[in-house]
Amino acid sequence: MTNNHGGAQRPGERRRSRRLSSRVSTLTEVPAGAMLDLPGRGSTYVVDLPGPAPDAATVILLHGAGTTAMLNWFPSLKELNERYRVVLFDQRWHGHGIRSENFDLDDCADDVIALADVLGVDRPVLAGYSMGGITAQLTAHRHPDRIGGLVLCATTYHFQEKWRERAFHRTLAAIAGSYAELSWRRANLKSAKLPELPLNSWPVGRMDRWAMGEMRSLSGWALMQAVAELGRFDSSSWLPNVKVPTAVVVTTRDRALPVYRQLEMAKMIPGARIFLAAAGHAACVLEADAFVPELLEACESVVGRM
């Protein structure tokens, strides 16, 4: 078996490919989007799926680190779109997201509002997965009057609690800072070589290749920057001031983000409701059967309180 570059696939790649195949093989198509300019910020890839009715609530989906909007959320789209207008986009340095010299979570949060402005969306629900949950928290904190509700999935309020986490994030931050300029130039050059976006939906026969291509679209520099930035994040001082309706989907078999920390986050937010998905950190794709029903209930809970 060969990879997209013509070489032999490593065992890890084969396992990921098989697991992705199990999720994408049931799909008939992946909705196509388009590049959209956010004035003064840059251009990103956006998919905007109209809701079942003109007055349907809008849910903006925010993906995790090391993936793309579509790869993170495609198992949820059909069910979500039966209820809501659904908007998803590639965050900075992910997929075809905005390219900037530095990866900054505040910029990611402000991008959400810029996108809402361009699309004419008033007070959307933000559903964020892992890193996307961090972006969602920051957006609600920085723009409290612009957000209608939050659905926080497989995410946390801070990372550097255990000494191993502190050592990992601080080492990564130091490396990222040391090589930032040179690595950014190389990553920017690599991003210029990304394949052209599809004009239409991807046909079934190419779904597996599409999924693996999405996974490879993130540069190592960008992932390093993102993880280092996440390591500095801590919302504990202001999270209790979040006033919008909130639901938290806890991934109860998560080995990346401890369950107790997800629950601590939920308890910090006034009135937050908790939904339990018996799955691991990659539940959004690899255990969608367990994750999607909880996501739908969480969204319904938030929209019903807006």
N, C-alpha and C positions, 0 to 999 in steps of 0.2 A: 504494500500500500504506500502511496506517495502523498506528500503534502502539496500545497499550492505552489511551492517553489520547485517542484520536481524531485525533491529528495525523499528519503524514506521517513515515514512518520515514526516518532518515538512512541513508546508504550503509553505515556501519559496523554499524548495527542489522540491516540486511537481510542482511549477510554472516554475522553471528552467528546470526541466525535460521535461515538456510539450513544452516549447519554443525550447529547443534543439531538441526534437523529430520532431518538425515542419521543422527543417533544415536537420536533418540526414535521415529522412524517404525517401527522394528523391534520396539518394545516393545508388549506387549498391555495392560499396566497398571503403575502406580506403586503400590507397597504403601503403604497408609495407616497412620498412626501416631496418637499421642494426646499431649496435653499431660500432662507428669508433673512433680509437685512434688518438688524436692530440698530437704529440710528445712533452713531457715535460709539458703537460697541463692536460691531463686526457681524458676520453672517454665520448662520447655523442651519442645520437640517431639521425641518419641522414637519410633523405629520399632524394634520388637523381633521378629525373625524366628526362630522356633524351629528348631533344627538337625534333622538327619536322625535323630538318636538322642539319648536323654536325656543320655548322657555325652559328647556332641560338645563340642569346645572352643568357647569364646565369643570372637568377634572384635569388638571395639569399633572402629568406623570414625570417624576424626576428619578433618574436611574442611578445605579451604584457605580463605584469606581471600577475601572478596568473592563467596562462593557459599553454598550451604546443604548440609546433610548429604546430602539426597537428590539434588540436582543434581550434586554432586561424585561420588557413588558409584553412581548407579543402573545404569550399564553393567556393574558388577561384581557386583551383588547376586545374580543367579540362580546364577552359578557358585559364588560363595562360600557361598551358603546350601545348596547341595547337599552341602557338607562340614562347615559350622559353624553354630552359632547366631550370628546377625549382629545387632548392635545399632548404631544410628547415631542421632545427635542433633545439633540445631543448637547450635553454640557461642555464647557470649555475643555479643549484638548482631547475630547472623546469623540470617536467617529469623525463626523464632519462638523464638529462644533467650532466655536470661535477659537482662533489662535491668538495667544497673548504671550508676552515675554515671561510673565509669572503666572502661576496658578494660584488664585486667591478665592477663598470661599465667599467673601463678601461680594466679589464680582459675580460669582455664580448666582447669589441671591438677587442681586440687582438685575441680572439678565432675565430672571423670571418675570419681574415687573415690566421690563422693557418689552418682552414678548407679549405679555398681557395687553400692554398699550397698543402694540402694532395690530393685534388681533381683535381689539375692542372688547376684551373680556373684563368684566367687572366682578371683583371678589370671587375668584375661582377657589375651588378646593385643591390643595396641593397634596398629592400622594407621593411620598418620597421613600425610596428603598435604600437602606444602608447609607452611603454617602448622600443620596438624594434626600434622605430624612434629615441630614445635617443642613443641606441647602434649604429645605422646607422650614426648619426651625429658624434659621437665620432670616429668611424672607419674612416670616411672621414677626420677628423681632425688629427688623429694620423698616418694615412697611406694614405696621399693624392695621392700618385702615384699608389696605388693599386686598386682604386675604379673607375668604369666607370660612375656611376650615382647614384642618390638617388631618392627614392620615399618615402616620409614621410607622414604617414597616422595617423590621430587622435592623433597627438603628439604636443609637445611644445618645447620651448627653455629654460624654467625655470618654477618652480612651486610656490616658496614661495613669492607670491606677496601680497596676502591678509593676514590679521592678523590670520584668522582661519587656513589658510594653513601653515603659519609659526609655529603656536602653535602645529598643528597636527604633522608636520614632525619633529619638534624638540623634542617633547615629545616621539614620536616613536623612534627616534634615541637614546635618552637617555635610554629608556627601552631596546632597542636592544643591546646597549653597555653593560648595566648592567648584562644582562643574556646571553651574546653572547656565552661563552665557554660551559656552561651547556646546553643551548638550542641547540647548534651545535651538541653536542654529542647525544642528544635525536633525533634530526632530522636526523642525519647520521644513527642512528640505525633504524629509521622508513624507511629511503630510502632503506635500505638493504632488506626490506620486500616487496618492490614493485613487482607486478606480472611479470612473465617472458614475454618478448616481443613476439608478434606473429611471427611465421615463414612465414605466408602468410597473405593476406588481411583478414580483419574481414568480416564475412558474414552478410547479411542484418539483420537477426533476432537478432543480438547482437549489432547493432549500438547504440541503446540508452544506453545500459550498458557500451559500450566503451566510449561514450561521458562523462557520469557521472564519470566513472573511471578516465578519463583524468583530470577532474576538481579536483578530490580528490588527485591527485598525488603530489601536492605541499604542503610542510609542512608550518604550520603557522609561524615557525621561519624564513623560507626562504622568505615568503611574507613580513614579518616585515622588514627583512634586505633590501629587494629590495625597498620597499616604502621609507624607511629611506634614502637609497642611492640616490634614485630619487629626494628626497627633497633637496639634496645638489647640484643637477645638475644646471648649468647655462652656456649656450653656447653663450651668447650675445656678449662676447668679441672677439670671434673668428669665429662665424658663417658667418659674411660677407666675410671671406676669403675663404670660400668653393668655389671651381672653377669648380666642375663637374656639368653636366646637372642635374637639380633637378626639381621634381614635388611635389606638396603638395596637398594631398587629405584632405580637411577640412570636418569634420563631423558637419554639421550645426545645429544639434539638440543635441549637446553634452552637458551634464550636468556635466561631470567630468573635461573636459578641455575646458575652455571658447573659443568660436569661435574667439573672437578678438585676443586672444593670439596665436591661430593657424595661423591667418592671419599676425600677427606681425612677427612671425617666417618666414613665406613665404617671406615677404617683405625684410627681412634681407639678404636673399640669392640672390646673383646676378643672374638675369635671371630666377629665379624660376617661374614655371607656376602653377596656382592654379586650382584645380578641386573640385567641390562642391558636396558632398554626403548628401542628405537630410535624415539624420539618426543620431542616438545617438552613444554613445561611444562603444557599443557592436555591431556596424554595421557589422563588419567582419563576424559575425556568425548569429546574430538575425535579421539583416536587409541587408542580402547579396544582395538581388535584387536591392537595392539602391547603395550599396557600390561597388560591383564587376565591373559594367560598368565603373565607374569613375577610379577604380584601373587600368583597362585595358587601358583606354585612357592615364592615367598618365604614365604607363610603356612605351607605344608606343611613347609618347612625349619625354621621356628620351632617349630611344634607338635610336630614329630618330636623336638625336643631338650628339650622341657619335662619 
